[in-house]
Amino acid sequence: MSLLKKAVFFSIVMVTLGACGTGENSGASEGPGEKLSVVATTGQVRDVAEHIGGDQADVQAMMGPGVDPHLYEPTQQDVVSLAEADLNLYNGLNLEGNMGEVFENVENETPSYAVTENIPEDMLISGGEDYPHDPHVWFDPDRWAYAVEAVKDAFIEVDEANREEYEKRAQQYLNNLEELDAYAQENIRKIPEESRVIVTAHDAFSYFGDAYGMEVEGLQGISTDAEFGVGDVNNIVDLMVERSIGALFVESSVSEQAVNSVVEGAKERGQQVEIGGELYSDAMGEAGTEEGTYEGMFRHNIDTMASSLQ
């Protein structure tokens, strides 16, 4: 977003916020039996919020399937929704790169929480100059458990009366994460050690690689707003030829252009490389499908990797 566009947009934000209320939390005036209005930025955060909020919450996801949070630019309606909600939940760690100032402005209207804020720093992976920490923490269930706790605490903060329900549902979600972790470990063990390499369009799987002993290579960096060049393509082609890696993966929220460039480059070098399937990275699948849930998305990725790399 250009400086001029930013100036215009945030002028609109301030006018919009002025029209939305007086700065008092709307959740404080919820009547008996009324649901909390919750806005979550990404599908992964929405999934946690829906499970923990249960019947006490109406959760709205700002970004749908296939939407790239690195590039997403909030609309005026998004700002209105954030300001009028009882609770806002976002990933943080600069994943929603164009929304930092929006959340700063709506905090006076609505309690807003970054679900990654309590992850110990020594569990975070460096993301480079623009990203002090890699924001893709949901790819390790152990790290994502901290996000679950943060969401639970946020619900309790705005609705103490239902503390017991939120704590019970959060524990159920944590139990599911343990089962998911066991499923991942069991299936990754089926992949030969020399084949445990994930090559994708952008570097979203470092936490997954760290958790399950897999090497991760991406054409682009942590964010998809980084451009890839001929040198980046050649480096990945060199890796795949030298290591005889036969598969790489496309991502549901990222253009296939970068991956196709590698396939063609490897072919010119005599290395047959296939697209091993589509992985869900920054966005989940369509609502109502298995891949539209955190658990379903995670299992899909595991199954796709295991079947392509064995």
C-alpha positions in Angstrom: 0.0 0.0 0.0 1.5 3.3 -1.0 2.1 6.1 1.5 -0.7 8.2 -0.1 -3.1 5.2 0.0 -2.2 4.6 3.7 -2.8 8.2 4.6 -6.2 8.1 3.0 -7.2 4.7 4.4 -6.3 5.6 8.0 -8.1 8.9 7.7 -11.2 6.8 6.8 -10.4 4.5 9.7 -10.4 7.3 12.2 -13.7 8.7 10.9 -15.2 5.3 10.9 -14.2 4.6 14.5 -15.6 7.9 15.5 -18.9 6.9 14.1 -18.9 3.4 15.7 -19.0 4.3 19.4 -17.5 6.1 22.3 -14.7 3.7 23.0 -16.5 1.6 25.6 -16.4 -2.1 25.2 -19.8 -3.3 23.7 -19.3 -6.7 25.4 -19.8 -5.1 28.8 -23.4 -4.5 28.0 -24.2 -7.9 26.6 -27.5 -9.1 28.0 -28.2 -12.6 29.4 -28.1 -15.2 26.7 -26.7 -12.9 24.0 -23.7 -14.3 22.1 -20.4 -12.5 22.0 -19.5 -11.0 18.7 -16.0 -12.2 17.8 -13.8 -11.3 14.8 -10.9 -13.5 13.9 -8.5 -12.6 11.1 -7.5 -16.0 9.8 -9.1 -19.4 9.5 -6.7 -20.9 11.9 -7.5 -18.4 14.6 -11.2 -18.6 13.8 -11.2 -22.4 14.3 -9.8 -22.0 17.8 -12.2 -19.3 18.6 -15.2 -21.2 17.4 -14.3 -24.3 19.5 -13.6 -22.4 22.7 -16.5 -19.9 22.2 -19.0 -22.6 21.5 -22.6 -21.5 22.0 -21.5 -18.4 23.8 -19.9 -16.8 20.7 -20.7 -15.8 17.1 -17.3 -15.9 15.4 -16.7 -14.2 12.0 -13.5 -14.8 10.0 -12.2 -11.8 8.2 -10.1 -13.7 5.7 -11.7 -16.6 3.8 -10.2 -19.7 2.0 -7.3 -18.9 -0.3 -6.8 -15.4 1.1 -3.2 -14.5 1.7 -2.9 -12.7 5.1 0.5 -11.2 4.2 -1.1 -9.3 1.4 -4.6 -8.7 2.7 -5.6 -5.1 2.9 -8.6 -4.4 5.3 -11.7 -2.7 3.9 -13.7 0.0 5.6 -16.3 -2.7 6.5 -13.6 -4.7 8.2 -12.8 -1.7 10.4 -16.5 -1.3 11.3 -16.7 -5.1 12.1 -13.6 -4.9 14.3 -14.8 -1.7 16.1 -18.3 -3.1 16.8 -17.2 -6.6 17.9 -16.9 -7.7 21.6 -13.6 -9.4 21.0 -11.0 -9.3 18.2 -8.4 -12.1 17.7 -5.5 -12.0 15.4 -2.4 -14.1 14.8 0.2 -11.4 15.4 4.0 -11.7 14.7 3.3 -9.4 11.7 1.4 -12.1 9.8 -1.4 -9.6 9.0 1.2 -7.2 7.8 -1.2 -4.4 6.6 -3.4 -4.4 9.7 -1.1 -3.4 12.5 -2.2 0.2 12.6 -5.9 -0.9 12.3 -5.6 -3.0 15.5 -3.8 -0.2 17.3 -6.7 2.1 16.4 -9.6 -0.2 17.3 -8.1 -1.3 20.7 -9.9 1.7 22.3 -13.2 0.3 20.9 -12.8 -3.5 21.3 -10.4 -5.8 23.3 -8.0 -7.1 20.7 -5.5 -9.9 21.3 -2.6 -11.4 19.3 -2.9 -15.1 20.0 0.9 -15.7 19.6 1.9 -13.1 22.2 2.6 -15.6 25.0 4.7 -18.0 23.0 8.2 -18.1 24.7 10.7 -16.3 22.6 13.1 -19.2 22.6 10.3 -21.2 20.8 10.0 -18.7 18.0 12.1 -19.0 14.8 13.7 -16.0 13.2 12.0 -14.6 10.2 14.6 -12.2 8.9 14.8 -8.4 8.6 11.1 -7.7 8.0 9.9 -10.5 10.3 11.9 -10.7 13.5 9.9 -14.0 14.1 8.3 -16.4 11.7 4.5 -16.0 12.2 3.5 -19.5 10.9 3.4 -21.0 14.4 0.2 -23.1 13.8 2.3 -25.7 11.9 3.6 -27.0 15.3 0.8 -28.2 17.6 3.1 -27.6 20.7 3.5 -24.0 19.8 -0.1 -23.6 18.7 -1.2 -24.8 22.2 0.0 -21.4 23.5 -2.4 -19.7 21.1 -5.3 -21.9 22.4 -4.5 -20.7 25.9 -4.4 -17.1 24.7 -7.8 -17.4 23.1 -9.3 -19.0 26.2 -7.9 -16.2 28.4 -9.3 -13.6 26.0 -12.8 -15.1 26.2 -12.6 -15.2 30.0 -11.4 -11.6 30.1 -14.5 -10.4 28.3 -16.9 -13.0 29.7 -15.9 -14.2 33.2 -19.3 -15.7 33.8 -18.7 -18.5 31.4 -15.1 -19.2 32.5 -15.8 -22.9 33.2 -17.2 -23.5 29.7 -14.2 -21.8 28.0 -11.7 -23.7 30.1 -13.4 -27.1 29.4 -13.5 -26.5 25.6 -9.9 -25.2 25.6 -8.8 -28.4 27.2 -10.6 -30.5 24.6 -8.9 -28.5 21.9 -5.5 -29.1 23.6 -6.2 -32.8 23.7 -7.0 -32.8 20.0 -3.6 -31.1 19.4 -1.8 -33.9 21.2 -3.6 -36.5 19.0 -2.8 -34.5 15.9 0.9 -34.4 16.9 1.0 -38.1 17.4 -0.6 -38.6 13.9 2.0 -36.4 12.3 4.9 -38.2 14.0 3.5 -41.6 13.0 3.2 -40.6 9.3 6.4 -38.7 9.0 8.3 -41.7 10.2 7.1 -43.5 7.0 9.0 -41.1 4.8 12.7 -42.1 4.3 15.0 -39.7 6.1 16.8 -38.7 2.9 13.4 -37.7 1.4 12.2 -35.5 4.3 12.5 -32.3 2.3 9.6 -29.9 1.8 10.0 -27.5 -1.2 7.2 -24.9 -1.5 6.5 -21.5 -3.0 7.2 -19.6 0.2 8.8 -20.4 3.5 5.8 -21.1 5.7 6.7 -24.6 7.0 9.8 -23.9 9.2 7.9 -24.7 12.5 6.6 -27.9 10.9 10.1 -28.8 9.9 11.5 -28.0 13.3 8.8 -30.1 15.0 9.1 -33.2 12.8 12.7 -33.2 11.6 12.1 -32.1 8.0 14.2 -29.8 5.9 12.2 -26.9 4.5 13.0 -24.8 1.4 10.9 -22.0 -0.1 11.4 -19.9 -3.2 10.1 -16.8 -1.4 10.9 -15.8 2.1 8.6 -15.7 5.1 6.1 -13.4 3.4 4.6 -13.8 0.0 5.0 -10.1 -0.7 8.7 -10.9 -1.4 9.6 -11.2 -5.0 11.4 -14.3 -6.3 14.0 -14.0 -9.0 15.9 -16.2 -11.4 18.6 -16.7 -8.8 16.1 -18.0 -6.3 14.7 -20.4 -8.9 18.2 -21.6 -9.9 19.1 -22.2 -6.2 16.1 -24.5 -5.7 16.6 -26.3 -9.0 20.3 -26.9 -8.0 19.0 -28.4 -4.7 16.5 -30.7 -6.3 19.0 -31.9 -9.0 21.8 -32.5 -6.5 19.6 -34.3 -4.0 17.4 -36.0 -6.5 14.3 -34.6 -5.0 11.4 -35.6 -7.1 8.5 -33.6 -5.7 7.6 -30.1 -4.6 4.3 -28.6 -3.4 2.0 -25.8 -4.4 0.1 -23.8 -1.7 -3.6 -23.0 -1.6 -3.1 -19.3 -1.0 0.0 -18.7 -3.2 0.3 -18.5 -7.0 1.8 -21.6 -8.7 4.1 -19.5 -10.9 7.1 -19.9 -8.7 6.7 -23.7 -8.4 6.1 -24.1 -12.1 9.4 -22.2 -12.8 11.2 -24.8 -10.7 9.6 -27.7 -12.4 10.6 -26.3 -15.8 14.1 -25.5 -14.6 14.7 -29.0 -13.3 13.4 -30.5 -16.5 15.9 -28.6 -18.5 18.6 -30.1 -16.2 17.3 -33.6 -16.8 15.6 -34.0 -13.4 12.0 -35.0 -13.4 10.1 -33.1 -10.7 6.4 -33.6 -10.0 4.0 -31.4 -8.1 3.3 -33.6 -5.1 0.0 -31.9 -4.3 -1.5 -28.8 -2.7 -0.6 -27.9 0.9 -2.6 -25.5 3.0 -0.3 -22.9 4.4 -1.5 -19.4 5.2 -5.2 -20.2 4.6 -7.4 -23.2 5.2 -9.9 -24.9 2.9 -13.5 -24.1 2.1 -16.0 -23.9 5.0 -17.9 -27.1 5.5 -15.0 -29.3 4.3 -12.5 -31.2 6.4 -9.8 -28.9 5.1 -11.8 -26.0 6.3 -10.9 -26.9 9.9 -7.5 -26.7 11.6 -7.3 -30.4 12.2 -8.5 -31.3 8.7 -6.1 -28.9 7.1 -3.2 -30.3 9.2 -4.1 -34.0 8.4 -4.4 -33.1 4.7 -0.9 -31.7 4.7 0.5 -34.7 6.5 -1.2 -37.2 4.2 -0.1 -35.2 1.1 3.5 -35.1 2.2 3.6 -38.7 3.2 2.1 -40.0 0.0 4.4 -37.9 -2.3 7.7 -38.3 -0.5 7.7 -42.0 0.3 
